[in-house]
Amino acid sequence: MVKPVLALSLVLRMACLVVLGALLTACTQDHRPTDILVVGEPFPNIPLVSLNGEAATLADYRGKLVVLNLWATWCEPCRREMPNLQQLSDMLDTKRFAVLGVAGEDDAHVAREYLRDKEITFASHIDVGQEVATHQLGVQLYPYTFIIGPDGVFLQRYPGPREWHRPEVIELLESAFNGDYSDL
């Protein structure tokens, strides 16, 4: 006969595994796009709040092709993707391109410490409570990356992690900056 305490312990462990599995699945599956945006339409001028509390908007980056990555410290694929995005940022001309990170966190300190530890230096912002991601962009999984043209037009979405530092990705972004969106 199984003791009640042992049975309860097994039930709690199973429940934790189910919840953990659900979180990992939501973070990694490459679902059909869940966002509410239409390719070819203007991308919303979302508010951006730096990890230091400074306010900006996406319009501040007009004239540059923007790689906008939504991520979170609790998302393992996001953490694996961040060094690739840093390499991408390092390889691109900052006069023509911007790599932006938006952390879906409730505490800027958590994101700031993670980025400092991993030496991530591209512009990073916070989305407290994932309000912008959920309500303005319709994003329900992380990581999620948007490509936005220099004119503010939404060019492409990439749900899930990618290897952003590859030469063929750089070529695609260069072509997109020059107006050729066909291969994005």
CORTA-V635875 format. One record per residue. N is the residue number from 0. RES is the residue in three letters. OMEGA is omega as a letter, one per 30 degrees, with the letter a starting at -180 (none if undefined). NEAR is the number of other ideal C-beta (glycine too) atoms within 12 Angstrom. Layout:
# CORTA-V635875
N,RES,OMEGA,NEAR  N,RES,OMEGA,NEAR
This chain:
# CORTA-V635875
0,MET,l,5  1,VAL,l,10  2,LYS,a,9  3,PRO,a,10  4,VAL,l,10  5,LEU,l,12  6,ALA,l,13  7,LEU,l,13  8,SER,l,14  9,LEU,l,15  10,VAL,l,15  11,LEU,l,14  12,ARG,l,14  13,MET,l,14  14,ALA,l,14  15,CYS,l,14  16,LEU,l,14  17,VAL,a,14  18,VAL,l,14  19,LEU,l,16  20,GLY,l,15  21,ALA,l,15  22,LEU,a,20  23,LEU,l,19  24,THR,a,20  25,ALA,a,28  26,CYS,a,33  27,THR,a,24  28,GLN,l,22  29,ASP,a,20  30,HIS,l,18  31,ARG,a,11  32,PRO,l,23  33,THR,a,22  34,ASP,a,32  35,ILE,a,19  36,LEU,a,27  37,VAL,l,16  38,VAL,a,20  39,GLY,l,16  40,GLU,l,16  41,PRO,l,19  42,PHE,a,34  43,PRO,l,26  44,ASN,a,20  45,ILE,l,36  46,PRO,l,23  47,LEU,l,32  48,VAL,a,27  49,SER,l,25  50,LEU,l,32  51,ASN,l,17  52,GLY,l,14  53,GLU,a,16  54,ALA,l,14  55,ALA,l,24  56,THR,l,22  57,LEU,l,32  58,ALA,l,20  59,ASP,a,21  60,TYR,l,32  61,ARG,a,20  62,GLY,l,18  63,LYS,l,30  64,LEU,a,41  65,VAL,l,43  66,VAL,a,45  67,LEU,a,44  68,ASN,l,45  69,LEU,a,46  70,TRP,l,45  71,ALA,l,36  72,THR,a,32  73,TRP,a,24  74,CYS,a,34  75,GLU,l,21  76,PRO,l,31  77,CYS,a,39  78,ARG,l,27  79,ARG,a,21  80,GLU,a,36  81,MET,l,39  82,PRO,l,24  83,ASN,l,33  84,LEU,l,41  85,GLN,l,25  86,GLN,l,25  87,LEU,l,36  88,SER,l,31  89,ASP,a,20  90,MET,a,24  91,LEU,l,29  92,ASP,a,17  93,THR,l,20  94,LYS,a,12  95,ARG,a,22  96,PHE,l,35  97,ALA,l,35  98,VAL,a,42  99,LEU,l,40  100,GLY,l,46  101,VAL,a,45  102,ALA,l,42  103,GLY,a,37  104,GLU,l,33  105,ASP,a,17  106,ASP,a,18  107,ALA,a,26  108,HIS,a,17  109,VAL,l,21  110,ALA,a,36  111,ARG,l,24  112,GLU,l,17  113,TYR,a,28  114,LEU,l,32  115,ARG,a,16  116,ASP,a,14  117,LYS,l,25  118,GLU,l,14  119,ILE,a,33  120,THR,l,20  121,PHE,a,35  122,ALA,a,33  123,SER,a,40  124,HIS,a,39  125,ILE,l,39  126,ASP,a,36  127,VAL,l,23  128,GLY,a,16  129,GLN,a,27  130,GLU,a,20  131,VAL,a,30  132,ALA,a,37  133,THR,a,23  134,HIS,a,17  135,GLN,a,24  136,LEU,l,35  137,GLY,a,23  138,VAL,a,38  139,GLN,l,23  140,LEU,l,37  141,TYR,f,44  142,PRO,a,41  143,TYR,a,45  144,THR,l,43  145,PHE,l,41  146,ILE,a,38  147,ILE,a,42  148,GLY,l,36  149,PRO,l,25  150,ASP,l,22  151,GLY,l,27  152,VAL,l,26  153,PHE,a,32  154,LEU,a,35  155,GLN,l,32  156,ARG,l,33  157,TYR,l,32  158,PRO,l,31  159,GLY,a,30  160,PRO,l,29  161,ARG,l,31  162,GLU,a,20  163,TRP,a,34  164,HIS,a,23  165,ARG,a,15  166,PRO,a,14  167,GLU,l,15  168,VAL,l,29  169,ILE,l,27  170,GLU,l,17  171,LEU,l,28  172,LEU,l,40  173,GLU,l,22  174,SER,l,20  175,ALA,l,31  176,PHE,a,29  177,ASN,l,17  178,GLY,l,15  179,ASP,a,16  180,TYR,a,23  181,SER,a,11  182,ASP,l,16  183,LEU,none,29
